[in-house]
């Protein structure tokens, strides 16, 4: 019988959250960058009440998988970055 997965500490959860936000900033496309940031924030808000236990450990493991996917996608998107900025990123003079 396998041992139950230990729930992540608050420091581990905050580190994962910061890593997701840092990875989101690597996307050159405004829409994808904001989507990734919003998705991370929403997921952490949804899972805030999980507390200790198997559910928290499962959500943390899923978050780590999502971080790895986002890192790979950031590399791929960097290869095909658009030449022009989004209208949302242009400065008004």
Buried (B, 14 or more C-beta within 10 A) or exposed (E): EEEEEEBBEEEEBEEBBEBBBEBBEBBBBBEBBBEBBEBBBEBBEEBEEBEEEEEBBBBBEEBBEBBEEBBEBBEEBEEEEEEEEBEEEEEEE
